Amino acid sequence: QVQLVESGGGLVQAGGSLRLSCAASGRTFGSLTMGWFRQAPGKEREFVVAVSWSGVVTDYADSVKGRFTISRDNAKNTVYLQMNSLKTEDTAVYYCAASERFLRASMIASDFGSWGQGTQVTVSS
């Protein structure tokens, strides 16, 4: 288990950008697969992206590929989500998550054992 705190959410116009941050506490961050999920009201939690412990391997949902970029700074125990060309469909609470599993394709929420509280992203027309 690792403690995670997201920040950086807010209101942005369609076509704009936001950068989310996830700060982790503890000494094991560098060995964890990190991911972002999102959940809109009335919708199920949706996988967005994950990154391996090394930062080399990534897996993006088709809906965000080419627009979102995940990165991590293990020295700072922080993972980032750069969101560009935002659409109204991106409106959701975004959650940072950590997994002790190796990154693989088609990871799901149950693969992640630690979760942040979420940060709201609202994209307006």
C-alpha positions in Angstrom: 0.0 0.0 0.0 1.1 3.5 -0.8 -0.7 6.8 0.0 -1.6 8.8 -3.1 -2.9 12.4 -3.4 -4.0 13.9 -6.8 -4.0 17.6 -7.7 -4.3 19.8 -10.7 -7.9 19.3 -11.6 -10.1 22.2 -12.6 -12.3 23.8 -15.2 -11.0 24.1 -18.8 -12.5 24.9 -22.1 -12.7 22.3 -24.8 -9.4 22.2 -26.7 -7.5 23.3 -23.7 -5.0 21.5 -21.4 -4.5 20.5 -17.8 -1.7 18.7 -16.0 -2.6 16.4 -13.1 -0.1 15.4 -10.5 -0.1 12.4 -8.1 2.1 12.6 -5.1 3.0 9.3 -3.4 4.2 8.7 0.1 6.4 5.8 1.2 9.6 4.2 0.0 8.2 1.8 -2.6 7.1 4.2 -5.4 9.9 3.3 -7.7 8.8 -0.3 -7.8 5.2 0.3 -8.6 3.2 0.4 -11.8 1.2 3.6 -11.8 -2.0 4.4 -13.5 -4.8 6.9 -14.0 -8.5 6.1 -14.1 -11.5 8.3 -14.5 -15.1 8.2 -13.5 -18.0 10.4 -14.7 -21.3 10.6 -12.8 -23.4 7.6 -13.4 -20.6 5.8 -15.3 -18.2 3.0 -14.4 -14.6 3.7 -13.5 -12.6 3.8 -16.8 -9.0 3.0 -17.4 -7.0 5.9 -18.9 -3.3 5.0 -18.9 -0.6 3.1 -17.0 3.1 3.4 -16.8 5.7 0.8 -15.7 8.0 1.3 -12.8 10.8 2.3 -15.1 8.7 4.8 -17.0 9.6 3.2 -20.3 6.5 1.1 -21.0 3.1 2.8 -21.2 -0.4 1.7 -22.1 -3.1 4.2 -23.1 -6.8 3.8 -23.6 -7.8 4.4 -27.2 -9.9 7.3 -26.2 -7.0 9.4 -24.9 -4.1 8.2 -27.1 -2.4 11.0 -28.8 -3.9 13.6 -26.4 -2.8 12.5 -23.0 0.8 11.7 -21.8 1.8 10.0 -18.6 5.2 10.5 -17.0 6.8 9.8 -13.7 9.6 11.2 -11.6 10.6 8.4 -9.2 13.0 10.8 -7.4 10.1 13.0 -6.5 7.6 10.1 -5.9 5.3 11.8 -8.4 3.4 10.7 -11.5 1.9 13.2 -14.0 -0.9 13.2 -16.5 -0.6 15.9 -19.2 -4.0 16.3 -20.9 -4.1 18.2 -24.2 -6.9 18.8 -26.7 -9.5 18.2 -24.0 -13.0 17.3 -24.9 -16.2 17.5 -23.0 -16.2 13.7 -22.9 -13.1 13.9 -20.7 -15.1 15.4 -17.8 -14.7 13.1 -14.9 -13.1 12.6 -11.5 -9.6 11.4 -12.2 -8.0 8.9 -9.9 -4.3 8.0 -9.4 -3.7 4.4 -8.7 -0.7 2.1 -7.8 -0.2 -1.6 -8.5 2.4 -4.0 -7.4 1.8 -6.0 -10.6 4.0 -5.6 -13.7 2.4 -3.5 -16.3 0.5 -5.5 -18.9 -2.1 -4.8 -21.5 -5.7 -4.5 -20.4 -5.1 -3.7 -16.8 -8.2 -3.2 -14.8 -9.1 -1.4 -11.5 -8.8 -4.5 -9.4 -5.1 -4.8 -10.5 -4.5 -1.6 -8.5 -4.3 -1.9 -4.7 -3.8 1.8 -3.8 -6.0 4.8 -4.8 -6.0 8.5 -4.4 -9.1 10.5 -3.5 -9.5 11.9 -7.0 -9.5 15.3 -8.6 -12.3 16.8 -10.7 -11.7 17.7 -14.3 -14.5 19.6 -16.0 -14.3 20.4 -19.7 -16.7 23.0 -20.9 -17.9 23.9 -24.4 
